Every structure is written in structure tokens, then in C-alpha cells.
């Protein structure tokens, strides 16, 4: 059985930049972070062993890189989470089709107009929440 080899990241050592691939990650004193001398990105040590990610990005599913001893490898877990986003959008699409069918079946009464307004408000809030994630 082949054991996974770990290459512990040293907070005092420099590494090539995984983002721009041209710069060098230089340790930032008194932190668990490195800064690229070329693209000015800051990378922090993540909870997973030998893994770094960009510091304070606005994206919840940010890229992370794993050090294999020679170069950085893009962490596949971030890619798998983006596939779950596709299935979430498929569910939203099915919901929209069902709402459209229900919308066309409703009569044009005051109650139906109020119900349509509530459905539209719900959709706007739902899309706002999904896009903020």
C-alpha cells in the first residue's frame, strides 16, 4: 500500500507563487502567511496539512493549493464544491418551471395577483441569497 507523503510547509521558507506562477512567496513576519513579491497576493496556511489559500477573498469557495515538495497542486475539493452549485441551480430551474405552471393556472383575481407578488418577492430573495453565497 502506498502511503501519502506529506511535505510540511515551513513558515520561514520561500515558495513559488501558485497564483501568478512567476513570483515568489515570501514569509510575512509574525504571521502564518506568505506574500507574493510579484502579484502582491497574500496566502495563509489552511487547516488541512500542507495547504494554503488566498487571504480574505470575497468568495466562499476559494481555491486552495497543496504543496507536494516541488510545486503547488490545485486542491480538488474546491472543484467538487462547484459541481454541487450546478445541482443547486438545476433545482432552482425545476422550481421556476413549477412556479410558471402554477402561475399560468391561477385566475386573474385580486387574491391571485397578491399571490403572484409574494411569489416574485420570494424568488428575488431566493436569488439574492444564492448569489451572496
MOHU-V513879 format. One record per backbone hydrogen bond with DSSP energy under -0.5 kcal/mol. NH is the residue of the N-H (numbers start at 0). CO is the residue of the C=O. E is the energy in kcal/mol with one decimal. If there is no record, write none. Layout:
# MOHU-V513879
NH_CO_E + NH_CO_E
This chain:
# MOHU-V513879
2_0_-0.6 + 7_5_-0.5 + 10_8_-0.6 + 12_9_-1.6 + 14_24_-1.5 + 16_22_-2.0 + 20_16_-0.9 + 24_14_-4.4 + 25_23_-0.6 + 25_34_-3.0 + 27_32_-2.5 + 28_26_-0.6 + 30_27_-1.5 + 33_42_-2.7 + 34_25_-2.7 + 35_40_-2.6 + 36_23_-1.9 + 39_35_-0.8 + 42_33_-3.0 + 43_52_-3.1 + 44_31_-1.9 + 45_50_-2.9 + 50_47_-1.2 + 51_64_-2.5 + 52_43_-1.8 + 53_62_-0.7 + 54_41_-3.1 + 56_53_-0.5 + 61_59_-0.7 + 64_51_-2.6 + 65_72_-3.0 + 66_49_-2.5 + 67_70_-2.1 + 72_65_-2.6 + 74_63_-3.1 + 77_74_-0.7 + 78_74_-0.5 + 79_75_-1.9 + 80_76_-1.7 + 81_77_-1.1 + 82_78_-1.1 + 83_79_-1.2 + 84_80_-1.0 + 85_81_-1.0 + 86_82_-1.5 + 87_83_-1.8 + 88_84_-2.3 + 89_85_-1.9 + 90_86_-1.9 + 91_87_-1.9 + 92_88_-2.2 + 93_89_-2.2 + 94_90_-2.3 + 95_91_-2.3 + 96_92_-2.1 + 97_93_-2.4 + 98_94_-2.4 + 99_95_-2.4 + 100_96_-2.3 + 101_97_-2.3 + 102_98_-2.4 + 103_99_-2.1 + 104_100_-1.2 + 105_101_-1.0 + 108_106_-1.7 + 112_108_-2.3 + 113_109_-2.3 + 114_110_-2.4 + 115_111_-2.4 + 116_112_-2.1 + 117_113_-2.1 + 118_114_-2.3 + 119_115_-2.6 + 120_116_-2.3 + 121_117_-2.5 + 122_118_-2.4 + 123_119_-2.4 + 124_120_-2.3 + 125_121_-2.5 + 126_122_-2.8 + 127_123_-2.1 + 128_124_-2.3 + 129_125_-2.5 + 130_126_-2.6 + 131_127_-1.5 + 132_128_-1.3
